[in-house]
Structures are given as structure tokens and as C-alpha cells.
């Protein structure tokens, strides 16, 4: 019985956050009506809660003079504490707001060059709209650099042009793509819709590396058809390859994501007759939790890349389309 009484008295000595909010509103505005407007509730409800709080705590908070409410001397210390509570609530609300806008956080992602040229910026634009205050760090990585980048915790994910076997990494599908032959304007092949592997080998080639995931696809096609080809210039990155082709130094094979949405003007794209489909992935460290920001980045990147997949874009590599807001 004594224990129950103690608990009851302890409960009586407590104020709910709603009571704190109402008492402070009356204190700030000086009237019941002003407090009601401030909190967007009815004045009788405010009046009843003030009276109930005073009665349950055994403390008189206000003296009424000429229709206005003034704090009583015995309530001054309580009001100091109430203001302190409100400051902490305001600080908490500010932190929550910053987190909701991406403040106090940083998105750290990596990408191979072929996906970073057009697709990653479009995905980042979506992320920026949702999280305007988010810090963003983007690293352009070679395939062999992606493993250390993830395992050492330098970033949360890497957009990859192929999947490798590694016990410390997980791979999630992004989108499928195709390879295209690119030629400069005025070239003999310019203006055509498609070209065969045999026709491609009749011209000086730029940048096909059999050790590269995309280069391996064409190298296997050439080998299967017993076609000899002449690589006159080797170049690692797609943007460099496109620039060399634009300068009239040869023709090349490029993945569709590098040149999607008109990503590199001044060259012409030809569909390759033979199948050149490939898959892309997001790599993450196995077992590592992903932040909401990186999850939204992955979702955005996948949406951007799948929007130009051959099956969805009628086989066109670089359809210019408006983005849904």
C-alpha cells in the first residue's frame, strides 16, 4: 500500500510534454486565447489543462490580472526548467531536420568510368533533390581498386561493369546494356543503323582491350568468327576513346552507358549485329549495413540505367528523354 502511494505521488509530481507545451504557450503569450492560437487548439481546452496541471501538482503557475496571465513567484524556477526543456526539444528538432535533409552525413560512392560519365551524375541529381544538404564524395575507380575501396571502408558501394568472385563482397544487379560501334561524322560507316563485327575489323580500331570486361566481349566475337583486327591506339577510358574517334583517328567499340543521353556529342552510334549484351552491378562490403542515402543512390542509379536498357529503349543507346520528378 505504501509503495503504491509513493508511485502515485511520484506520478503526480511529473509533467507531460503536452502540459509543458501548454504552460509555456500561456507564459509566452500571456493569455489563454493567445496560447490557443499558438498551439492551434481551442481556448477552453487550454484553460482546462492549465487548471488540471495546477491542481494535480499543487502549484499555482499564474496570476490573472486584467485578463492576462502572469507567472507566480513560486513558478519562476519551473519556467526556467520549462524553457530549458524547450531548448533541448528545439535542438533535437533541428538535428532531426538536418538529418532529414542529409546534413551531418556524407555519401561516399565509387564507380568505374563507364558508369560514372553519364549515369552516376543523373543518379546524384536525384539524391541531391531528396537530400539537399548531404555531403557527397565520388571516386572514379579502376576495377582492381574497387575491392580495397570497399573492404577498407573508404566508401559504401561501387558501380561495377562486371561481377567478380570475392568472399568479402556482395553484388546487386543494376542494369543490362549493349556495346555500340562509334564512328566520326563523314566516316564510310556514318549514317548506317548497324554494322557487323566483320565490317568493324576493316577499319583501324581504338581502345579494345581483351582484359577489359567490354573489350572481352568483342574480342570473343572476333575470335569466334576468326577475324583479325588492328588496334592502332590503346586508350583506357571511354571519354578518351570517344575523343579520339571524334578526332577522326579510327573507330571504336563503346558501352551504351558512356554515351547515353547524348553524353558525348560529335560521334555517331551504330548497333552491332552480333549480340553484345552485358550486365552491370553494385558492389558492397558483405555484412556492412547501408545508409539510407546510399540505398537511395543505388535505387536512383538503377532507375536511370534501366531506363535506357535495350529492352526498354527499343534498342537505342542514347534516347533523349525527360526525367520524372
Residue pairs with C-beta under 8 A, 6 or more apart in sequence:
12 56
12 57
12 58
13 57
15 23
15 53
15 57
17 89
18 49
19 49
19 53
20 82
20 85
20 86
21 39
22 35
22 39
22 46
22 49
22 50
22 53
23 50
23 53
23 61
23 79
23 82
24 79
24 82
24 83
24 86
25 34
25 35
25 38
25 39
25 46
26 32
26 34
26 35
26 46
26 50
26 61
26 62
26 69
27 61
27 62
27 69
27 71
27 79
27 82
28 34
28 35
28 38
29 35
29 37
29 38
30 68
30 69
30 70
31 67
31 68
31 69
32 43
32 46
32 47
32 50
32 69
33 43
35 43
35 46
36 42
36 43
36 45
36 46
39 46
50 61
50 62
53 61
54 60
54 61
59 74
59 75
59 78
60 72
60 74
60 75
61 71
61 72
61 75
61 78
62 69
62 70
62 71
62 72
62 75
63 69
63 70
63 71
63 72
64 70
71 79
95 104
98 104
98 133
99 105
101 131
101 132
101 133
101 134
102 130
102 131
102 132
102 133
102 134
102 135
102 293
103 133
103 134
105 131
105 134
105 135
105 291
105 293
106 134
106 135
106 136
106 137
107 127
107 131
107 134
107 135
107 136
107 137
107 156
107 291
107 293
107 294
107 297
108 137
108 139
108 154
108 155
108 156
109 120
109 136
109 137
109 138
109 139
109 155
109 156
109 157
109 158
109 159
109 294
109 297
110 138
110 139
110 140
110 141
110 145
110 146
110 149
110 150
110 154
110 155
110 157
110 158
110 159
111 120
111 138
111 139
111 140
111 141
111 158
111 159
112 140
112 141
112 142
112 143
112 146
112 158
112 159
112 160
112 161
113 140
113 236
113 237
113 238
113 239
113 258
114 161
114 214
114 238
114 255
114 257
114 258
115 159
115 160
115 161
115 174
115 257
115 280
115 301
115 305
116 138
116 140
116 159
117 238
117 239
117 257
117 258
117 263
117 264
118 257
118 258
118 259
118 260
118 261
118 263
119 159
119 257
119 260
119 301
119 304
119 305
120 138
120 159
120 301
122 261
122 300
122 304
122 323
123 297
123 300
123 301
123 303
123 304
124 136
124 138
124 297
124 300
126 296
126 300
126 303
126 304
127 134
127 136
127 293
127 296
127 297
127 300
128 134
128 136
129 325
130 296
131 293
131 296
134 293
137 155
139 149
139 154
139 155
141 149
141 158
143 160
143 161
143 162
143 164
143 213
146 158
146 160
146 283
147 166
147 168
147 169
148 154
149 155
149 158
150 156
150 157
150 158
150 168
150 169
150 283
150 284
150 285
151 168
151 169
151 285
153 285
153 288
156 284
156 285
156 288
156 290
156 291
156 294
157 282
157 283
157 284
157 290
157 294
157 297
157 298
158 282
158 283
158 284
159 174
159 280
159 281
159 282
159 301
160 171
160 280
160 281
160 282
160 283
161 213
161 214
161 255
161 278
161 280
162 213
162 278
162 279
162 280
162 281
163 171
163 279
163 281
167 286
168 285
168 286
169 283
169 284
169 285
169 286
170 283
170 284
170 285
170 286
171 281
171 282
171 283
171 284
172 281
172 282
172 284
172 298
173 279
173 280
173 281
173 282
174 279
174 280
174 281
174 282
174 301
174 302
174 305
174 306
175 279
175 280
175 302
175 305
175 306
175 308
175 309
176 277
176 278
176 279
176 280
176 309
176 310
176 311
177 255
177 256
177 257
177 277
177 278
177 279
177 280
177 305
177 308
177 309
177 310
178 255
178 256
178 271
178 272
178 276
178 277
178 278
178 310
178 315
178 317
179 214
179 217
179 218
179 253
179 254
179 255
179 256
179 272
179 276
179 278
180 253
180 254
180 255
180 256
180 259
180 269
180 270
180 271
180 272
180 317
181 189
181 195
181 200
181 251
181 252
181 253
181 269
181 270
181 271
181 272
182 241
182 242
182 245
182 251
182 252
182 253
182 254
182 259
182 267
182 268
182 269
182 270
183 189
183 190
183 245
183 251
183 267
183 268
183 270
184 190
184 245
184 246
184 247
184 248
184 251
184 266
184 267
184 268
185 266
185 267
185 268
187 248
187 251
187 268
188 203
189 195
189 199
189 203
189 251
189 268
189 270
190 268
191 268
192 270
193 270
193 271
194 270
194 271
194 272
194 273
195 270
195 271
195 272
195 273
196 272
196 273
196 274
197 218
197 221
197 222
197 225
197 227
197 272
197 273
197 274
198 225
198 227
200 229
200 251
200 253
200 272
201 222
201 227
201 228
201 229
201 230
203 250
203 251
204 230
204 232
204 233
204 249
204 250
204 251
205 229
205 230
205 231
205 232
205 250
205 251
205 252
205 253
206 231
206 232
206 233
206 234
206 235
206 241
206 244
206 245
206 249
206 250
206 251
206 252
207 215
207 231
207 233
207 234
207 235
207 236
207 240
207 241
207 244
207 252
207 253
208 215
208 218
208 219
208 229
208 231
208 252
208 253
209 215
209 234
209 236
210 216
210 219
213 278
214 253
214 254
214 255
214 278
215 253
217 276
217 278
218 253
218 276
221 227
221 274
221 276
222 228
222 229
232 249
232 250
233 244
233 249
233 250
235 241
235 244
238 254
238 255
238 258
238 259
239 258
239 264
241 252
241 254
242 252
242 254
242 258
242 259
242 264
242 267
244 250
244 252
245 251
245 252
245 267
246 264
246 266
246 267
253 272
255 278
256 308
256 310
256 317
256 318
257 280
257 305
257 308
258 264
259 267
259 269
259 317
259 318
260 308
260 317
260 318
260 319
261 308
261 318
261 319
261 320
261 321
262 318
262 320
263 318
269 317
269 318
271 315
271 317
277 310
280 305
282 298
282 301
282 302
284 290
290 298
306 312
307 313
307 321
308 316
308 317
308 318
308 319
313 319
